[in-house]
Amino acid sequence: MSTAQFATASNYLMAAATAIVALGFVAYVAQWALTRSRVPAQGATSADVAGGIGGSLTTLAVVLLGGGIVARGLAAHRVPWGNMYEFGCAGVFVALTAYLILVRAWSIDWIGAAVTGFGATVLGASMLVYVPAGPLVPALHSYWLVIHVLAAMISGSAFLIGAIASALFLVKQGAERRGVPGSGFIATLPASSDIDRLAFRVTAFAFPIWTFAALIAGPIWAQYAWGRYWGWDPKEVWAFITWVVYAGYLHARATSGWKGRAAAVLALVGFGCFLFNFVGVNLFVGGLHSYAK
């Protein structure tokens, strides 16, 4: 296949994956709506069927996204995460893959609607900043592009799952405090203590990887590209702010026994900083990382 054919194939695969993820989101929402209780019913229920469809569609979307990312790389003759469009697509691929792995390991399909909804939103928004496959700007010609960005995507995927768990923890804890019966959407959620534990585990996993991406690999690459390790560029600053918020979250939980609402809110603030660093800084703030648009 020619470069142009790989680029076309990538575009079609990305578009198909976006549609499939959106359908998976609809299926997971249907599962939430159809669930009446967490008590297992005899035989497969309509909610089980909807959840199975959602899982199958998410798996298919991961396969299509993977194919689209590979085709994009072959079209551009480089790793396919050199701009916002490519990072968005690759980031969603990593996030959905992480979700599917954790579904098998920890049965967290109850966050399926939130993960696929976020993924469909990011993929759709990435189309708005689409750029044709092409060469990288000089500053990105480094193997640190692979290391730094891959670490950021892995940690960001875990932060996403942690943020979703934190948000659902607030919902579940509020219901438990009010004594709301376990039915409907609330019934699909585990006990608030279990949700809180999941949020902590994935955030604790992500933090050292983010530390490496933002405070080790990033500065080393900056020295290679611009001749200095740190220059208070907006993206560097917000990467550090994100690190500080998550460091505070983990430190508070480890030393002060923070659990519950305060910890969940802090985790959501951290993910908000992460998102602003990716979207807000790239689109609305100038700096040396403006090439990421």
Contacts in CASP RR format, 6 or more apart in sequence:
PFRMAT RR
TARGET T0000
AUTHOR 0000-0000-0000
METHOD contacts of the structure
MODEL  1
MSTAQFATASNYLMAAATAIVALGFVAYVAQWALTRSRVPAQGATSADVA
GGIGGSLTTLAVVLLGGGIVARGLAAHRVPWGNMYEFGCAGVFVALTAYL
ILVRAWSIDWIGAAVTGFGATVLGASMLVYVPAGPLVPALHSYWLVIHVL
AAMISGSAFLIGAIASALFLVKQGAERRGVPGSGFIATLPASSDIDRLAF
RVTAFAFPIWTFAALIAGPIWAQYAWGRYWGWDPKEVWAFITWVVYAGYL
HARATSGWKGRAAAVLALVGFGCFLFNFVGVNLFVGGLHSYAK
1 9 0 8 1.000
1 74 0 8 1.000
3 74 0 8 1.000
3 75 0 8 1.000
3 77 0 8 1.000
3 133 0 8 1.000
4 75 0 8 1.000
6 71 0 8 1.000
6 72 0 8 1.000
6 73 0 8 1.000
6 74 0 8 1.000
6 75 0 8 1.000
6 133 0 8 1.000
7 71 0 8 1.000
7 72 0 8 1.000
7 75 0 8 1.000
7 76 0 8 1.000
7 132 0 8 1.000
7 133 0 8 1.000
9 68 0 8 1.000
9 71 0 8 1.000
10 67 0 8 1.000
10 68 0 8 1.000
10 69 0 8 1.000
10 71 0 8 1.000
10 72 0 8 1.000
10 73 0 8 1.000
10 75 0 8 1.000
10 133 0 8 1.000
13 64 0 8 1.000
13 65 0 8 1.000
13 66 0 8 1.000
13 67 0 8 1.000
13 68 0 8 1.000
13 71 0 8 1.000
14 64 0 8 1.000
14 65 0 8 1.000
14 68 0 8 1.000
14 72 0 8 1.000
14 89 0 8 1.000
14 123 0 8 1.000
14 127 0 8 1.000
15 127 0 8 1.000
16 64 0 8 1.000
17 61 0 8 1.000
17 64 0 8 1.000
17 65 0 8 1.000
17 66 0 8 1.000
17 68 0 8 1.000
17 123 0 8 1.000
18 120 0 8 1.000
18 123 0 8 1.000
18 124 0 8 1.000
18 127 0 8 1.000
20 57 0 8 1.000
20 60 0 8 1.000
20 61 0 8 1.000
20 64 0 8 1.000
21 57 0 8 1.000
21 58 0 8 1.000
21 61 0 8 1.000
21 92 0 8 1.000
21 96 0 8 1.000
21 116 0 8 1.000
21 117 0 8 1.000
21 119 0 8 1.000
21 120 0 8 1.000
21 123 0 8 1.000
22 116 0 8 1.000
22 117 0 8 1.000
22 120 0 8 1.000
23 54 0 8 1.000
23 57 0 8 1.000
24 53 0 8 1.000
24 54 0 8 1.000
24 55 0 8 1.000
24 57 0 8 1.000
24 58 0 8 1.000
24 61 0 8 1.000
24 116 0 8 1.000
25 113 0 8 1.000
25 116 0 8 1.000
25 117 0 8 1.000
25 120 0 8 1.000
27 50 0 8 1.000
27 51 0 8 1.000
27 52 0 8 1.000
27 53 0 8 1.000
27 54 0 8 1.000
27 55 0 8 1.000
27 57 0 8 1.000
28 50 0 8 1.000
28 51 0 8 1.000
28 54 0 8 1.000
28 55 0 8 1.000
28 109 0 8 1.000
28 112 0 8 1.000
28 113 0 8 1.000
28 116 0 8 1.000
29 113 0 8 1.000
30 47 0 8 1.000
30 50 0 8 1.000
30 51 0 8 1.000
31 47 0 8 1.000
31 48 0 8 1.000
31 50 0 8 1.000
31 51 0 8 1.000
31 52 0 8 1.000
31 54 0 8 1.000
31 113 0 8 1.000
31 188 0 8 1.000
32 113 0 8 1.000
32 184 0 8 1.000
32 185 0 8 1.000
32 188 0 8 1.000
33 184 0 8 1.000
33 185 0 8 1.000
34 45 0 8 1.000
34 46 0 8 1.000
34 47 0 8 1.000
34 50 0 8 1.000
35 47 0 8 1.000
35 184 0 8 1.000
35 185 0 8 1.000
35 187 0 8 1.000
35 188 0 8 1.000
36 47 0 8 1.000
36 183 0 8 1.000
36 184 0 8 1.000
36 187 0 8 1.000
37 182 0 8 1.000
37 183 0 8 1.000
37 184 0 8 1.000
37 187 0 8 1.000
38 182 0 8 1.000
38 187 0 8 1.000
38 188 0 8 1.000
38 190 0 8 1.000
51 109 0 8 1.000
54 112 0 8 1.000
54 116 0 8 1.000
55 100 0 8 1.000
55 103 0 8 1.000
55 109 0 8 1.000
55 112 0 8 1.000
57 116 0 8 1.000
58 96 0 8 1.000
58 99 0 8 1.000
58 100 0 8 1.000
58 112 0 8 1.000
58 115 0 8 1.000
58 116 0 8 1.000
59 100 0 8 1.000
61 96 0 8 1.000
61 116 0 8 1.000
62 93 0 8 1.000
62 96 0 8 1.000
62 97 0 8 1.000
62 100 0 8 1.000
65 89 0 8 1.000
65 92 0 8 1.000
65 93 0 8 1.000
65 96 0 8 1.000
66 93 0 8 1.000
68 89 0 8 1.000
69 80 0 8 1.000
69 86 0 8 1.000
69 89 0 8 1.000
69 90 0 8 1.000
69 93 0 8 1.000
70 80 0 8 1.000
72 80 0 8 1.000
72 86 0 8 1.000
72 89 0 8 1.000
72 133 0 8 1.000
73 79 0 8 1.000
73 80 0 8 1.000
73 133 0 8 1.000
75 133 0 8 1.000
75 134 0 8 1.000
76 133 0 8 1.000
76 134 0 8 1.000
76 135 0 8 1.000
77 135 0 8 1.000
78 134 0 8 1.000
78 135 0 8 1.000
78 136 0 8 1.000
79 145 0 8 1.000
79 146 0 8 1.000
79 149 0 8 1.000
80 86 0 8 1.000
80 89 0 8 1.000
80 90 0 8 1.000
81 87 0 8 1.000
81 90 0 8 1.000
81 91 0 8 1.000
81 145 0 8 1.000
81 149 0 8 1.000
81 150 0 8 1.000
81 153 0 8 1.000
82 136 0 8 1.000
82 140 0 8 1.000
82 145 0 8 1.000
82 149 0 8 1.000
82 292 0 8 1.000
83 129 0 8 1.000
83 131 0 8 1.000
83 291 0 8 1.000
83 292 0 8 1.000
83 293 0 8 1.000
84 126 0 8 1.000
84 129 0 8 1.000
84 278 0 8 1.000
84 282 0 8 1.000
84 292 0 8 1.000
84 293 0 8 1.000
85 126 0 8 1.000
85 127 0 8 1.000
85 129 0 8 1.000
85 130 0 8 1.000
85 131 0 8 1.000
87 149 0 8 1.000
87 153 0 8 1.000
87 278 0 8 1.000
87 292 0 8 1.000
88 122 0 8 1.000
88 123 0 8 1.000
88 126 0 8 1.000
89 123 0 8 1.000
89 126 0 8 1.000
90 153 0 8 1.000
91 122 0 8 1.000
91 153 0 8 1.000
91 156 0 8 1.000
91 157 0 8 1.000
92 119 0 8 1.000
92 122 0 8 1.000
92 123 0 8 1.000
94 153 0 8 1.000
94 154 0 8 1.000
94 157 0 8 1.000
95 115 0 8 1.000
95 118 0 8 1.000
95 119 0 8 1.000
95 156 0 8 1.000
95 157 0 8 1.000
95 160 0 8 1.000
95 161 0 8 1.000
96 115 0 8 1.000
96 116 0 8 1.000
96 119 0 8 1.000
97 157 0 8 1.000
98 154 0 8 1.000
98 157 0 8 1.000
98 158 0 8 1.000
98 161 0 8 1.000
99 108 0 8 1.000
99 111 0 8 1.000
99 112 0 8 1.000
99 115 0 8 1.000
99 161 0 8 1.000
102 108 0 8 1.000
102 161 0 8 1.000
102 202 0 8 1.000
103 109 0 8 1.000
106 198 0 8 1.000
108 161 0 8 1.000
108 165 0 8 1.000
108 198 0 8 1.000
110 168 0 8 1.000
110 188 0 8 1.000
110 189 0 8 1.000
110 190 0 8 1.000
111 161 0 8 1.000
111 164 0 8 1.000
111 165 0 8 1.000
111 168 0 8 1.000
114 164 0 8 1.000
114 167 0 8 1.000
114 168 0 8 1.000
115 160 0 8 1.000
115 161 0 8 1.000
115 164 0 8 1.000
118 160 0 8 1.000
118 164 0 8 1.000
129 293 0 8 1.000
136 145 0 8 1.000
137 291 0 8 1.000
138 225 0 8 1.000
139 225 0 8 1.000
139 226 0 8 1.000
139 288 0 8 1.000
139 291 0 8 1.000
140 225 0 8 1.000
140 291 0 8 1.000
142 221 0 8 1.000
142 224 0 8 1.000
142 225 0 8 1.000
144 217 0 8 1.000
144 218 0 8 1.000
144 220 0 8 1.000
144 221 0 8 1.000
144 224 0 8 1.000
145 221 0 8 1.000
147 217 0 8 1.000
148 213 0 8 1.000
148 217 0 8 1.000
148 218 0 8 1.000
148 221 0 8 1.000
149 213 0 8 1.000
151 209 0 8 1.000
151 210 0 8 1.000
151 212 0 8 1.000
151 213 0 8 1.000
151 217 0 8 1.000
152 210 0 8 1.000
152 213 0 8 1.000
152 214 0 8 1.000
154 206 0 8 1.000
154 209 0 8 1.000
155 206 0 8 1.000
155 207 0 8 1.000
155 209 0 8 1.000
155 210 0 8 1.000
155 213 0 8 1.000
156 206 0 8 1.000
156 210 0 8 1.000
156 274 0 8 1.000
157 206 0 8 1.000
158 202 0 8 1.000
158 203 0 8 1.000
158 205 0 8 1.000
158 206 0 8 1.000
158 209 0 8 1.000
159 202 0 8 1.000
159 203 0 8 1.000
159 206 0 8 1.000
159 210 0 8 1.000
159 246 0 8 1.000
159 270 0 8 1.000
159 271 0 8 1.000
159 274 0 8 1.000
160 271 0 8 1.000
161 198 0 8 1.000
161 202 0 8 1.000
162 198 0 8 1.000
162 199 0 8 1.000
162 202 0 8 1.000
162 203 0 8 1.000
162 206 0 8 1.000
162 267 0 8 1.000
162 271 0 8 1.000
163 199 0 8 1.000
163 267 0 8 1.000
163 268 0 8 1.000
163 270 0 8 1.000
163 271 0 8 1.000
163 272 0 8 1.000
165 195 0 8 1.000
165 196 0 8 1.000
165 198 0 8 1.000
165 199 0 8 1.000
165 202 0 8 1.000
166 199 0 8 1.000
166 263 0 8 1.000
166 264 0 8 1.000
166 265 0 8 1.000
166 267 0 8 1.000
166 268 0 8 1.000
166 271 0 8 1.000
167 264 0 8 1.000
167 268 0 8 1.000
168 189 0 8 1.000
168 195 0 8 1.000
169 192 0 8 1.000
169 195 0 8 1.000
169 196 0 8 1.000
169 199 0 8 1.000
169 260 0 8 1.000
169 264 0 8 1.000
170 261 0 8 1.000
170 264 0 8 1.000
170 265 0 8 1.000
171 186 0 8 1.000
171 189 0 8 1.000
172 186 0 8 1.000
172 189 0 8 1.000
172 190 0 8 1.000
172 191 0 8 1.000
172 192 0 8 1.000
172 195 0 8 1.000
173 192 0 8 1.000
173 260 0 8 1.000
173 261 0 8 1.000
174 180 0 8 1.000
174 192 0 8 1.000
175 182 0 8 1.000
175 186 0 8 1.000
176 191 0 8 1.000
176 192 0 8 1.000
180 186 0 8 1.000
189 195 0 8 1.000
192 260 0 8 1.000
196 259 0 8 1.000
196 260 0 8 1.000
196 263 0 8 1.000
196 264 0 8 1.000
199 263 0 8 1.000
199 264 0 8 1.000
199 267 0 8 1.000
200 253 0 8 1.000
200 263 0 8 1.000
203 246 0 8 1.000
203 249 0 8 1.000
203 250 0 8 1.000
203 267 0 8 1.000
204 250 0 8 1.000
206 246 0 8 1.000
207 246 0 8 1.000
207 247 0 8 1.000
207 250 0 8 1.000
210 242 0 8 1.000
210 243 0 8 1.000
210 246 0 8 1.000
211 243 0 8 1.000
214 239 0 8 1.000
214 240 0 8 1.000
214 242 0 8 1.000
214 243 0 8 1.000
215 239 0 8 1.000
215 240 0 8 1.000
215 243 0 8 1.000
219 229 0 8 1.000
219 230 0 8 1.000
220 229 0 8 1.000
222 228 0 8 1.000
222 229 0 8 1.000
222 230 0 8 1.000
222 231 0 8 1.000
222 236 0 8 1.000
223 229 0 8 1.000
226 288 0 8 1.000
230 236 0 8 1.000
233 287 0 8 1.000
233 288 0 8 1.000
233 289 0 8 1.000
234 281 0 8 1.000
234 285 0 8 1.000
234 286 0 8 1.000
234 287 0 8 1.000
234 289 0 8 1.000
235 277 0 8 1.000
235 281 0 8 1.000
235 282 0 8 1.000
235 287 0 8 1.000
235 288 0 8 1.000
235 289 0 8 1.000
235 292 0 8 1.000
238 273 0 8 1.000
238 276 0 8 1.000
238 277 0 8 1.000
238 281 0 8 1.000
239 277 0 8 1.000
241 273 0 8 1.000
241 277 0 8 1.000
242 270 0 8 1.000
242 273 0 8 1.000
242 274 0 8 1.000
242 277 0 8 1.000
245 266 0 8 1.000
245 269 0 8 1.000
245 270 0 8 1.000
245 273 0 8 1.000
246 267 0 8 1.000
246 270 0 8 1.000
248 266 0 8 1.000
249 258 0 8 1.000
249 263 0 8 1.000
249 266 0 8 1.000
249 267 0 8 1.000
249 270 0 8 1.000
252 258 0 8 1.000
252 262 0 8 1.000
252 263 0 8 1.000
252 266 0 8 1.000
253 259 0 8 1.000
253 263 0 8 1.000
258 266 0 8 1.000
281 289 0 8 1.000
282 289 0 8 1.000
282 290 0 8 1.000
282 292 0 8 1.000
282 293 0 8 1.000
283 293 0 8 1.000
END
